[in-house]
Amino acid sequence: MSQPYYCLNGQFIEKEKLSLGINRAFKFGDGLFETVRLVNGQAQNFSDHIERLTEGMKFLKLQFDENFDKIIQLESEQLIRKNKQFKGGVLRIYVYRAGLGKYTPQSNQLEYLIETEELSENNYNLNDLGLRIDLAESVSITPSKFTQLKSLNALPYVMASIEKEKRLFDDLLLLNDDQQLVEATSSNIFLVKKNELLTPPISSGCLSGVMRKRILQIASSVGLNSKESTISVDDLLEADEVFLTNSISGIRWVGAFRKKRYFHNWAKKLVEKI
């Protein structure tokens, strides 16, 4: 459910009065965003989200205040209180290049928008039924420095999601040009093979996910050795477990890929740690 206030460049504005106009985010996808999970009204892994956001802003050569991280944290907390978002929810932060121009910007200053959204569940919970997944046929990923950014241009994932709905799967996995597994439509992917946790490296073309980072940090606490490794379709068929991760859903375990079936014992242990 949408909330009654937004924060636009530090100003709290009622939903009905919000006007963004035709900006560079709309015209060129010239910006980035972060999607942060709220539990009991508290932003989870917030520092990791802001770190990724500021690194992306530097890459896009956006100019921003040296205290941007503190400003965004303060205004996010104020917006959460103003919208009475004290249970489960989502906090979204959008940053985009200010001004007009065409491909050549007239300015490198940034503008930003913060919003919140309610969720029906407060805590991270593992899905009851395993996901049915397959490989995307209409979309592939070509790795570059841009693929690790959470940018406002998400067309490959939009098109893969449309294909997912048409083919009646819970999710689809995207391959890169070398036929290596990259990620799902909105999640990073992990495999467990013989007590070893594997996930594709950033160089494969996947997003540098915040929940991905968290899973790699806590894997050893449940008895798993973890590493980043290129993953093939054969690896997927040989895995004991497969699960998908993102900051909002946490962990979603996969039950089936084609005729292969999977367990979710490790996923159960990990979801208790995140």
Contacts in CASP RR format, 6 or more apart in sequence:
PFRMAT RR
TARGET T0000
AUTHOR 0000-0000-0000
METHOD contacts of the structure
MODEL  1
MSQPYYCLNGQFIEKEKLSLGINRAFKFGDGLFETVRLVNGQAQNFSDHI
ERLTEGMKFLKLQFDENFDKIIQLESEQLIRKNKQFKGGVLRIYVYRAGL
GKYTPQSNQLEYLIETEELSENNYNLNDLGLRIDLAESVSITPSKFTQLK
SLNALPYVMASIEKEKRLFDDLLLLNDDQQLVEATSSNIFLVKKNELLTP
PISSGCLSGVMRKRILQIASSVGLNSKESTISVDDLLEADEVFLTNSISG
IRWVGAFRKKRYFHNWAKKLVEKI
1 117 0 8 1.000
1 118 0 8 1.000
2 15 0 8 1.000
2 115 0 8 1.000
2 117 0 8 1.000
3 15 0 8 1.000
3 83 0 8 1.000
3 85 0 8 1.000
3 115 0 8 1.000
3 116 0 8 1.000
3 117 0 8 1.000
3 118 0 8 1.000
4 14 0 8 1.000
4 15 0 8 1.000
4 83 0 8 1.000
5 12 0 8 1.000
5 13 0 8 1.000
5 14 0 8 1.000
5 15 0 8 1.000
5 79 0 8 1.000
5 82 0 8 1.000
5 83 0 8 1.000
6 12 0 8 1.000
6 13 0 8 1.000
6 15 0 8 1.000
6 18 0 8 1.000
6 79 0 8 1.000
6 113 0 8 1.000
6 114 0 8 1.000
6 115 0 8 1.000
7 13 0 8 1.000
7 75 0 8 1.000
7 76 0 8 1.000
7 78 0 8 1.000
7 79 0 8 1.000
7 113 0 8 1.000
7 114 0 8 1.000
7 115 0 8 1.000
8 18 0 8 1.000
8 20 0 8 1.000
8 111 0 8 1.000
8 112 0 8 1.000
8 113 0 8 1.000
9 111 0 8 1.000
9 112 0 8 1.000
9 113 0 8 1.000
10 71 0 8 1.000
10 75 0 8 1.000
10 112 0 8 1.000
12 78 0 8 1.000
12 79 0 8 1.000
12 82 0 8 1.000
20 26 0 8 1.000
20 113 0 8 1.000
23 96 0 8 1.000
23 98 0 8 1.000
23 99 0 8 1.000
23 111 0 8 1.000
24 30 0 8 1.000
24 31 0 8 1.000
24 96 0 8 1.000
24 97 0 8 1.000
24 98 0 8 1.000
24 99 0 8 1.000
24 100 0 8 1.000
24 101 0 8 1.000
24 105 0 8 1.000
25 31 0 8 1.000
25 94 0 8 1.000
25 96 0 8 1.000
25 97 0 8 1.000
25 152 0 8 1.000
28 103 0 8 1.000
29 96 0 8 1.000
29 151 0 8 1.000
29 152 0 8 1.000
29 153 0 8 1.000
30 60 0 8 1.000
30 96 0 8 1.000
30 97 0 8 1.000
30 105 0 8 1.000
30 152 0 8 1.000
31 60 0 8 1.000
31 62 0 8 1.000
31 94 0 8 1.000
31 95 0 8 1.000
31 96 0 8 1.000
31 97 0 8 1.000
31 151 0 8 1.000
31 152 0 8 1.000
32 53 0 8 1.000
32 56 0 8 1.000
32 57 0 8 1.000
32 60 0 8 1.000
32 94 0 8 1.000
32 95 0 8 1.000
32 96 0 8 1.000
32 149 0 8 1.000
32 150 0 8 1.000
32 151 0 8 1.000
32 152 0 8 1.000
33 92 0 8 1.000
33 93 0 8 1.000
33 94 0 8 1.000
33 95 0 8 1.000
33 150 0 8 1.000
33 151 0 8 1.000
33 152 0 8 1.000
34 49 0 8 1.000
34 50 0 8 1.000
34 52 0 8 1.000
34 53 0 8 1.000
34 92 0 8 1.000
34 93 0 8 1.000
34 150 0 8 1.000
35 90 0 8 1.000
35 91 0 8 1.000
35 92 0 8 1.000
35 150 0 8 1.000
35 246 0 8 1.000
35 247 0 8 1.000
35 248 0 8 1.000
36 43 0 8 1.000
36 44 0 8 1.000
36 45 0 8 1.000
36 46 0 8 1.000
36 49 0 8 1.000
36 76 0 8 1.000
36 90 0 8 1.000
36 91 0 8 1.000
36 92 0 8 1.000
36 93 0 8 1.000
36 247 0 8 1.000
37 43 0 8 1.000
37 44 0 8 1.000
37 45 0 8 1.000
37 88 0 8 1.000
37 89 0 8 1.000
37 90 0 8 1.000
37 91 0 8 1.000
37 124 0 8 1.000
37 247 0 8 1.000
37 248 0 8 1.000
37 250 0 8 1.000
38 44 0 8 1.000
38 80 0 8 1.000
38 85 0 8 1.000
38 87 0 8 1.000
38 88 0 8 1.000
38 89 0 8 1.000
38 90 0 8 1.000
38 91 0 8 1.000
38 116 0 8 1.000
38 119 0 8 1.000
39 88 0 8 1.000
39 122 0 8 1.000
39 123 0 8 1.000
39 124 0 8 1.000
40 86 0 8 1.000
40 87 0 8 1.000
40 88 0 8 1.000
40 122 0 8 1.000
41 80 0 8 1.000
41 85 0 8 1.000
41 86 0 8 1.000
41 87 0 8 1.000
41 88 0 8 1.000
41 89 0 8 1.000
43 49 0 8 1.000
43 76 0 8 1.000
43 77 0 8 1.000
43 80 0 8 1.000
43 91 0 8 1.000
44 247 0 8 1.000
45 210 0 8 1.000
45 211 0 8 1.000
45 214 0 8 1.000
45 247 0 8 1.000
46 73 0 8 1.000
46 76 0 8 1.000
48 210 0 8 1.000
48 213 0 8 1.000
48 214 0 8 1.000
49 93 0 8 1.000
49 210 0 8 1.000
49 247 0 8 1.000
50 69 0 8 1.000
50 72 0 8 1.000
50 73 0 8 1.000
52 150 0 8 1.000
52 208 0 8 1.000
52 209 0 8 1.000
52 210 0 8 1.000
53 93 0 8 1.000
53 95 0 8 1.000
53 150 0 8 1.000
54 64 0 8 1.000
54 68 0 8 1.000
54 69 0 8 1.000
56 149 0 8 1.000
57 64 0 8 1.000
57 68 0 8 1.000
57 95 0 8 1.000
57 110 0 8 1.000
59 145 0 8 1.000
59 149 0 8 1.000
60 97 0 8 1.000
60 149 0 8 1.000
61 108 0 8 1.000
62 95 0 8 1.000
62 97 0 8 1.000
62 108 0 8 1.000
62 109 0 8 1.000
62 110 0 8 1.000
63 108 0 8 1.000
63 109 0 8 1.000
63 110 0 8 1.000
64 95 0 8 1.000
64 110 0 8 1.000
65 71 0 8 1.000
72 93 0 8 1.000
72 112 0 8 1.000
72 114 0 8 1.000
75 114 0 8 1.000
76 91 0 8 1.000
76 93 0 8 1.000
76 114 0 8 1.000
79 85 0 8 1.000
79 91 0 8 1.000
79 114 0 8 1.000
79 115 0 8 1.000
79 116 0 8 1.000
80 86 0 8 1.000
80 91 0 8 1.000
80 116 0 8 1.000
83 116 0 8 1.000
85 116 0 8 1.000
85 118 0 8 1.000
87 118 0 8 1.000
87 119 0 8 1.000
87 122 0 8 1.000
88 118 0 8 1.000
88 119 0 8 1.000
88 121 0 8 1.000
88 122 0 8 1.000
88 123 0 8 1.000
89 116 0 8 1.000
89 117 0 8 1.000
89 118 0 8 1.000
89 119 0 8 1.000
90 116 0 8 1.000
90 117 0 8 1.000
90 119 0 8 1.000
90 248 0 8 1.000
91 114 0 8 1.000
91 115 0 8 1.000
91 116 0 8 1.000
92 114 0 8 1.000
92 115 0 8 1.000
92 116 0 8 1.000
92 117 0 8 1.000
93 112 0 8 1.000
93 113 0 8 1.000
93 114 0 8 1.000
94 112 0 8 1.000
94 113 0 8 1.000
94 114 0 8 1.000
94 152 0 8 1.000
95 110 0 8 1.000
95 111 0 8 1.000
95 112 0 8 1.000
96 110 0 8 1.000
96 111 0 8 1.000
96 112 0 8 1.000
96 152 0 8 1.000
97 105 0 8 1.000
97 107 0 8 1.000
97 108 0 8 1.000
97 109 0 8 1.000
97 110 0 8 1.000
97 111 0 8 1.000
98 107 0 8 1.000
98 109 0 8 1.000
98 110 0 8 1.000
98 111 0 8 1.000
99 105 0 8 1.000
99 106 0 8 1.000
99 107 0 8 1.000
99 109 0 8 1.000
100 106 0 8 1.000
119 248 0 8 1.000
124 249 0 8 1.000
124 250 0 8 1.000
124 251 0 8 1.000
124 271 0 8 1.000
124 274 0 8 1.000
125 271 0 8 1.000
126 251 0 8 1.000
126 252 0 8 1.000
126 253 0 8 1.000
126 264 0 8 1.000
126 267 0 8 1.000
126 268 0 8 1.000
126 271 0 8 1.000
127 252 0 8 1.000
127 253 0 8 1.000
129 255 0 8 1.000
130 170 0 8 1.000
130 252 0 8 1.000
130 253 0 8 1.000
130 254 0 8 1.000
130 255 0 8 1.000
130 256 0 8 1.000
130 262 0 8 1.000
130 264 0 8 1.000
131 170 0 8 1.000
131 171 0 8 1.000
131 244 0 8 1.000
131 252 0 8 1.000
131 253 0 8 1.000
131 254 0 8 1.000
131 255 0 8 1.000
131 256 0 8 1.000
132 169 0 8 1.000
132 170 0 8 1.000
132 254 0 8 1.000
132 255 0 8 1.000
132 256 0 8 1.000
133 169 0 8 1.000
133 170 0 8 1.000
133 171 0 8 1.000
133 172 0 8 1.000
133 173 0 8 1.000
133 184 0 8 1.000
133 242 0 8 1.000
133 254 0 8 1.000
133 256 0 8 1.000
133 257 0 8 1.000
134 167 0 8 1.000
134 169 0 8 1.000
134 172 0 8 1.000
134 173 0 8 1.000
134 257 0 8 1.000
134 258 0 8 1.000
135 172 0 8 1.000
135 173 0 8 1.000
135 174 0 8 1.000
135 175 0 8 1.000
135 233 0 8 1.000
136 160 0 8 1.000
136 163 0 8 1.000
136 164 0 8 1.000
136 172 0 8 1.000
136 173 0 8 1.000
136 174 0 8 1.000
136 175 0 8 1.000
136 185 0 8 1.000
137 163 0 8 1.000
138 159 0 8 1.000
138 160 0 8 1.000
138 163 0 8 1.000
139 156 0 8 1.000
139 157 0 8 1.000
139 159 0 8 1.000
139 160 0 8 1.000
139 163 0 8 1.000
139 174 0 8 1.000
140 174 0 8 1.000
140 175 0 8 1.000
140 176 0 8 1.000
140 177 0 8 1.000
141 147 0 8 1.000
141 156 0 8 1.000
141 174 0 8 1.000
141 175 0 8 1.000
141 176 0 8 1.000
141 177 0 8 1.000
141 182 0 8 1.000
141 183 0 8 1.000
141 204 0 8 1.000
141 205 0 8 1.000
141 206 0 8 1.000
142 176 0 8 1.000
142 177 0 8 1.000
142 205 0 8 1.000
143 176 0 8 1.000
143 177 0 8 1.000
143 182 0 8 1.000
143 203 0 8 1.000
143 204 0 8 1.000
143 205 0 8 1.000
144 205 0 8 1.000
147 205 0 8 1.000
147 206 0 8 1.000
147 207 0 8 1.000
148 202 0 8 1.000
148 205 0 8 1.000
148 206 0 8 1.000
148 207 0 8 1.000
148 208 0 8 1.000
149 207 0 8 1.000
150 207 0 8 1.000
150 209 0 8 1.000
156 174 0 8 1.000
157 185 0 8 1.000
157 186 0 8 1.000
160 172 0 8 1.000
160 174 0 8 1.000
160 185 0 8 1.000
161 172 0 8 1.000
161 185 0 8 1.000
161 186 0 8 1.000
163 172 0 8 1.000
164 170 0 8 1.000
164 171 0 8 1.000
164 172 0 8 1.000
164 185 0 8 1.000
171 184 0 8 1.000
171 185 0 8 1.000
171 186 0 8 1.000
171 187 0 8 1.000
171 244 0 8 1.000
171 252 0 8 1.000
172 184 0 8 1.000
172 185 0 8 1.000
173 181 0 8 1.000
173 182 0 8 1.000
173 183 0 8 1.000
173 184 0 8 1.000
173 189 0 8 1.000
173 236 0 8 1.000
174 181 0 8 1.000
174 182 0 8 1.000
174 183 0 8 1.000
174 184 0 8 1.000
174 185 0 8 1.000
175 181 0 8 1.000
175 182 0 8 1.000
175 233 0 8 1.000
176 182 0 8 1.000
176 204 0 8 1.000
176 205 0 8 1.000
178 230 0 8 1.000
179 232 0 8 1.000
179 233 0 8 1.000
180 200 0 8 1.000
180 204 0 8 1.000
180 230 0 8 1.000
180 231 0 8 1.000
180 232 0 8 1.000
181 189 0 8 1.000
181 200 0 8 1.000
181 204 0 8 1.000
181 231 0 8 1.000
181 232 0 8 1.000
181 233 0 8 1.000
181 235 0 8 1.000
181 236 0 8 1.000
182 189 0 8 1.000
182 200 0 8 1.000
182 204 0 8 1.000
182 205 0 8 1.000
182 206 0 8 1.000
183 189 0 8 1.000
183 200 0 8 1.000
183 205 0 8 1.000
183 206 0 8 1.000
183 207 0 8 1.000
184 244 0 8 1.000
186 246 0 8 1.000
187 244 0 8 1.000
187 245 0 8 1.000
187 246 0 8 1.000
187 249 0 8 1.000
187 252 0 8 1.000
188 199 0 8 1.000
188 200 0 8 1.000
188 206 0 8 1.000
188 207 0 8 1.000
188 209 0 8 1.000
188 211 0 8 1.000
188 212 0 8 1.000
188 244 0 8 1.000
188 245 0 8 1.000
188 246 0 8 1.000
189 199 0 8 1.000
189 200 0 8 1.000
189 206 0 8 1.000
189 231 0 8 1.000
189 242 0 8 1.000
189 243 0 8 1.000
189 244 0 8 1.000
189 245 0 8 1.000
190 197 0 8 1.000
190 198 0 8 1.000
190 199 0 8 1.000
190 212 0 8 1.000
190 215 0 8 1.000
190 242 0 8 1.000
190 243 0 8 1.000
190 244 0 8 1.000
190 245 0 8 1.000
191 197 0 8 1.000
191 198 0 8 1.000
191 199 0 8 1.000
191 231 0 8 1.000
191 235 0 8 1.000
191 236 0 8 1.000
191 239 0 8 1.000
191 241 0 8 1.000
191 242 0 8 1.000
192 198 0 8 1.000
192 224 0 8 1.000
192 239 0 8 1.000
192 240 0 8 1.000
192 241 0 8 1.000
192 242 0 8 1.000
192 266 0 8 1.000
193 235 0 8 1.000
193 238 0 8 1.000
193 239 0 8 1.000
193 240 0 8 1.000
194 240 0 8 1.000
195 223 0 8 1.000
195 224 0 8 1.000
195 225 0 8 1.000
196 224 0 8 1.000
196 225 0 8 1.000
196 226 0 8 1.000
196 227 0 8 1.000
197 215 0 8 1.000
197 216 0 8 1.000
197 219 0 8 1.000
197 224 0 8 1.000
197 225 0 8 1.000
197 226 0 8 1.000
197 227 0 8 1.000
197 266 0 8 1.000
198 226 0 8 1.000
198 227 0 8 1.000
198 228 0 8 1.000
198 229 0 8 1.000
198 231 0 8 1.000
198 235 0 8 1.000
199 212 0 8 1.000
199 215 0 8 1.000
199 216 0 8 1.000
199 226 0 8 1.000
199 228 0 8 1.000
199 229 0 8 1.000
199 231 0 8 1.000
200 206 0 8 1.000
200 228 0 8 1.000
200 229 0 8 1.000
200 230 0 8 1.000
200 231 0 8 1.000
201 228 0 8 1.000
201 229 0 8 1.000
201 230 0 8 1.000
202 208 0 8 1.000
202 228 0 8 1.000
204 230 0 8 1.000
204 231 0 8 1.000
206 212 0 8 1.000
209 245 0 8 1.000
209 246 0 8 1.000
209 247 0 8 1.000
210 247 0 8 1.000
211 245 0 8 1.000
211 246 0 8 1.000
211 247 0 8 1.000
211 250 0 8 1.000
211 251 0 8 1.000
211 274 0 8 1.000
212 245 0 8 1.000
214 274 0 8 1.000
215 226 0 8 1.000
215 245 0 8 1.000
215 251 0 8 1.000
215 270 0 8 1.000
215 274 0 8 1.000
216 226 0 8 1.000
216 228 0 8 1.000
218 270 0 8 1.000
218 273 0 8 1.000
218 274 0 8 1.000
219 225 0 8 1.000
219 226 0 8 1.000
219 270 0 8 1.000
220 226 0 8 1.000
221 273 0 8 1.000
222 266 0 8 1.000
222 269 0 8 1.000
222 270 0 8 1.000
222 273 0 8 1.000
224 266 0 8 1.000
236 242 0 8 1.000
236 257 0 8 1.000
236 260 0 8 1.000
237 257 0 8 1.000
237 258 0 8 1.000
237 260 0 8 1.000
239 262 0 8 1.000
240 262 0 8 1.000
240 263 0 8 1.000
241 253 0 8 1.000
241 254 0 8 1.000
241 262 0 8 1.000
241 263 0 8 1.000
241 264 0 8 1.000
241 265 0 8 1.000
241 266 0 8 1.000
241 267 0 8 1.000
242 253 0 8 1.000
242 254 0 8 1.000
242 255 0 8 1.000
242 257 0 8 1.000
242 262 0 8 1.000
243 251 0 8 1.000
243 252 0 8 1.000
243 253 0 8 1.000
243 254 0 8 1.000
243 264 0 8 1.000
243 266 0 8 1.000
243 267 0 8 1.000
243 270 0 8 1.000
244 251 0 8 1.000
244 252 0 8 1.000
244 254 0 8 1.000
245 251 0 8 1.000
245 252 0 8 1.000
250 271 0 8 1.000
250 274 0 8 1.000
251 267 0 8 1.000
251 270 0 8 1.000
251 271 0 8 1.000
251 274 0 8 1.000
253 262 0 8 1.000
253 264 0 8 1.000
253 267 0 8 1.000
254 262 0 8 1.000
255 261 0 8 1.000
255 262 0 8 1.000
255 264 0 8 1.000
256 262 0 8 1.000
END
